[in-house]
Amino acid sequence: MAVMSANAEELTLPDGRTAVFHDTGEADADAARGVLVWHSGTPHTGRIPGAVATPAAERGLRVVSVARPGYGGSTRLVGRSVADAARDVVAVLDHLGIERFATAGSSGGGPHALALAALAGGRATAVATFAAVAPYKADDPDWFAGMADPSALRAATEGLSARAAYEETAEFDESVFTAADWAALGGDWGELGADAQAAAEWGSAGAVDDDCAFVFDWGADIRTITARVLVVQGEDDRMIPAGHATRILKLLPDATSWWFAEDGHVSALRAFPHALDWLIEHGA
């Protein structure tokens, strides 16, 4: 059953876990544009930032966001894969009676948008990622190249316990953000940074599990995606460098890519309204 709260709804999943989701409501009947499933990065609360909700509403899009296990009140699922979290999203969409949708994700949300599209097949009309993490291969040492601080993800490659131990003394390295990133966080995308900080209310388990999910088998083969895919990347990204976009594009050779030479990790999201137009053009 679903239970309403002041800021979110809760769905009890078949295995007894709780999935917390946020929903801006019915799509604009006149615009008839459909639904966008949004995936925030690592960490997050599941809430929908205004910089996502407002341009979506202007285009008649309904937005749904599901807090991944361990975040925002969603029950933790130890050892979860990227696909496990995507399956929770499918359950919420089924509960809401949503059949077709576009999906988008930034940073750590990017893999989950891609996995959702892979699992949902023809239900996903189009996908957009922003500074998304690429699938990891142990024999690819350059996967970490260009990261200002790869220590959390390197710890994750050693397993859940190692990543959790790292978290106990972890400190945020401000050098991962460029001047353009800080400007974006001081402007339209400020809510994204505030949301990442608010995630601490639920502890660090969600971030630990996200990182481990990224560097182990995703549980979904993104090469099976049938929807159109847009990959957006800032070439000056110091958190998830441009090489990750290149890796995704090698797996999805028919995808469209937008590259922004002066943008970093967050500032690449300035293209979000234009990406919404692209998603609408390709079926949203």
C-alpha positions in Angstrom: 0.0 0.0 0.0 1.0 3.7 -0.4 1.2 6.0 2.6 1.2 9.8 2.1 3.5 12.1 4.1 4.0 15.8 4.0 6.9 15.6 1.5 6.8 12.1 0.1 4.9 8.9 -0.5 5.9 5.4 0.6 5.3 2.1 -1.2 5.7 -1.2 0.5 7.6 -3.5 -2.0 6.9 -7.2 -2.4 9.9 -8.1 -0.2 8.6 -5.9 2.6 11.0 -3.0 2.1 9.8 0.6 1.8 10.5 2.7 -1.3 10.0 6.4 -0.8 9.1 8.4 -3.8 8.3 12.0 -4.9 5.8 12.9 -7.6 4.9 16.3 -9.0 1.5 15.0 -10.1 -0.4 14.5 -13.3 1.1 15.7 -16.5 -0.4 18.8 -18.2 -3.4 17.4 -20.1 -3.1 20.1 -22.8 0.6 19.5 -23.4 0.3 15.7 -23.1 4.0 15.3 -22.8 4.2 12.5 -20.3 6.4 11.5 -17.5 10.1 12.1 -16.6 11.7 9.8 -14.0 14.6 11.7 -12.4 17.6 10.1 -10.6 19.7 12.4 -8.4 23.4 11.7 -7.8 25.3 10.4 -4.7 24.2 11.2 -2.1 20.6 12.4 -2.3 17.2 12.3 -0.5 15.0 11.5 -3.4 13.4 15.0 -3.4 13.0 16.7 -6.8 15.2 19.8 -7.2 13.4 22.9 -8.4 15.9 23.1 -11.3 14.4 19.8 -12.5 10.7 20.3 -11.5 10.3 23.9 -12.8 11.5 23.4 -16.4 9.7 20.0 -16.5 6.4 21.7 -15.4 6.9 24.4 -18.0 7.0 21.7 -20.6 4.0 19.8 -19.2 6.0 17.0 -17.8 5.2 15.1 -14.6 8.3 14.2 -12.6 8.7 11.1 -10.4 11.8 10.5 -8.3 12.5 7.4 -6.1 15.0 7.5 -3.2 17.4 4.6 -3.7 17.7 2.0 -0.9 19.4 3.6 2.1 18.4 7.2 1.1 15.5 9.4 2.1 13.7 6.8 4.2 13.9 4.0 1.6 14.9 0.7 3.3 18.5 -0.2 2.8 19.3 -3.2 0.6 22.8 -4.4 1.5 24.8 -5.5 -1.5 22.4 -4.0 -3.9 23.2 -3.6 -7.6 22.4 -0.7 -9.9 19.6 -2.9 -11.3 18.2 -3.6 -7.9 17.5 0.1 -7.3 16.1 0.4 -10.9 13.7 -2.4 -10.1 12.4 -0.4 -7.2 11.7 2.4 -9.6 9.8 0.0 -11.9 7.7 -1.1 -8.9 6.8 2.6 -8.1 5.9 3.3 -11.7 3.7 0.2 -11.8 2.0 1.4 -8.6 1.4 4.8 -10.2 0.0 3.2 -13.4 2.7 4.8 -15.5 3.5 2.7 -18.6 5.7 4.9 -20.7 8.3 7.5 -19.5 11.5 9.2 -20.2 14.3 9.1 -17.7 17.3 11.2 -16.7 20.0 11.1 -14.1 23.1 13.1 -13.0 26.4 11.7 -11.7 25.6 8.6 -9.6 22.0 8.9 -10.9 23.2 8.3 -14.5 23.9 4.6 -14.1 20.4 4.2 -12.6 18.7 6.0 -15.4 20.6 3.7 -17.9 19.8 0.6 -15.9 16.1 1.6 -15.7 16.0 2.0 -19.5 17.7 -1.4 -20.0 15.3 -3.2 -17.7 12.1 -1.4 -18.8 12.6 -2.0 -22.5 10.0 -0.3 -24.7 8.5 1.5 -21.7 11.4 3.9 -21.7 11.1 6.3 -24.5 14.4 8.3 -24.1 17.2 8.7 -21.7 19.5 11.5 -20.7 22.6 11.3 -18.5 24.7 14.2 -17.1 28.3 13.4 -15.9 27.3 9.8 -15.4 29.5 7.1 -13.9 30.5 4.5 -16.5 30.5 0.7 -15.9 33.8 -0.4 -14.2 36.2 -3.0 -15.3 39.0 -4.2 -13.0 41.4 -4.3 -15.9 40.8 -0.7 -16.8 43.1 1.4 -14.5 42.3 4.5 -16.4 38.7 4.4 -15.1 40.0 6.6 -12.2 42.1 8.9 -14.4 41.3 12.6 -14.0 39.3 12.2 -10.7 40.4 14.8 -8.2 39.6 12.4 -5.4 39.0 8.8 -6.4 39.6 7.4 -2.9 36.0 6.5 -2.1 35.5 4.6 -5.4 38.9 2.9 -5.0 37.8 1.8 -1.5 34.6 0.4 -3.0 36.5 -1.9 -5.3 37.8 -3.7 -2.2 34.2 -4.4 -1.1 31.5 -3.1 1.2 33.4 -3.3 4.4 36.4 -1.4 3.0 34.1 1.3 1.6 32.2 1.6 4.9 35.5 1.9 6.8 36.7 4.6 4.4 33.5 6.5 5.1 34.3 6.8 8.8 37.1 9.3 8.2 36.1 10.6 4.7 36.2 14.4 4.1 34.8 16.2 1.1 37.5 17.5 -1.2 36.3 20.9 -2.6 38.8 20.6 -5.5 36.4 18.1 -7.2 34.3 21.2 -8.2 35.5 23.8 -10.7 34.7 27.5 -10.5 31.8 26.8 -13.0 30.5 24.1 -10.6 30.5 26.4 -7.6 28.7 29.1 -9.7 26.0 26.5 -10.6 25.7 25.5 -7.0 25.3 29.2 -6.0 22.6 29.6 -8.6 19.9 27.4 -10.1 21.4 24.1 -8.9 21.9 25.2 -5.3 19.1 22.8 -4.2 21.1 19.9 -5.5 24.0 20.7 -3.2 21.6 21.3 -0.3 19.9 17.9 -1.0 23.2 16.1 -0.9 23.9 17.6 2.5 20.4 16.8 3.7 21.0 13.1 2.9 23.1 12.9 6.0 19.9 12.7 8.0 19.7 9.0 6.9 23.4 8.2 7.4 26.0 7.2 4.9 24.8 3.7 4.0 23.2 4.9 0.7 26.4 6.5 -0.5 28.5 3.4 0.5 26.1 1.1 -1.3 26.0 3.4 -4.4 29.8 3.4 -4.8 29.9 -0.4 -4.4 27.1 -0.8 -6.9 29.0 1.3 -9.5 32.2 -0.8 -9.3 30.6 -4.2 -9.4 28.3 -5.9 -11.8 25.4 -3.4 -12.5 23.0 -6.3 -13.1 21.8 -4.7 -16.3 23.4 -4.5 -19.7 23.0 -1.0 -21.0 23.8 -2.3 -24.5 20.3 -3.7 -24.6 18.7 -0.2 -24.3 16.3 0.4 -27.2 15.4 4.0 -26.3 17.3 7.0 -27.7 20.1 8.0 -25.3 21.7 11.5 -24.8 25.0 11.7 -22.9 25.9 15.2 -21.6 29.4 15.8 -20.3 31.5 18.7 -19.0 35.0 18.3 -20.4 36.4 19.9 -17.2 34.7 17.5 -14.9 37.0 16.6 -12.0 34.6 14.2 -10.2 33.5 12.0 -13.0 35.9 12.9 -15.9 35.0 12.9 -19.5 36.5 9.5 -20.0 33.4 8.0 -18.4 31.2 9.6 -21.1 33.6 8.1 -23.7 33.2 4.6 -22.1 29.4 4.9 -22.1 29.4 6.0 -25.8 31.5 3.0 -26.8 28.8 0.8 -25.3 26.1 2.9 -26.9 27.5 3.9 -30.3 24.1 5.2 -31.5 23.8 7.6 -28.6 23.8 11.4 -29.0 26.5 13.3 -27.1 26.8 16.9 -26.0 30.2 18.1 -24.8 30.8 21.4 -22.9 34.4 22.4 -22.8 34.1 24.9 -20.0 31.8 22.9 -17.7 32.6 20.6 -14.8 30.5 18.1 -12.9 27.5 20.3 -11.8 27.7 23.1 -14.3 27.0 20.6 -17.2 23.5 20.5 -15.8 22.9 23.9 -17.2 22.0 22.0 -20.3 19.1 20.3 -18.5 16.3 22.4 -20.0 17.6 21.8 -23.5 17.9 18.1 -22.7 14.3 18.1 -21.7 13.4 19.4 -25.1 15.5 16.6 -26.6 13.7 14.0 -24.5 10.3 15.4 -25.6 11.4 15.4 -29.3 12.4 11.7 -28.9 9.2 10.5 -27.2 8.7 11.9 -23.7 
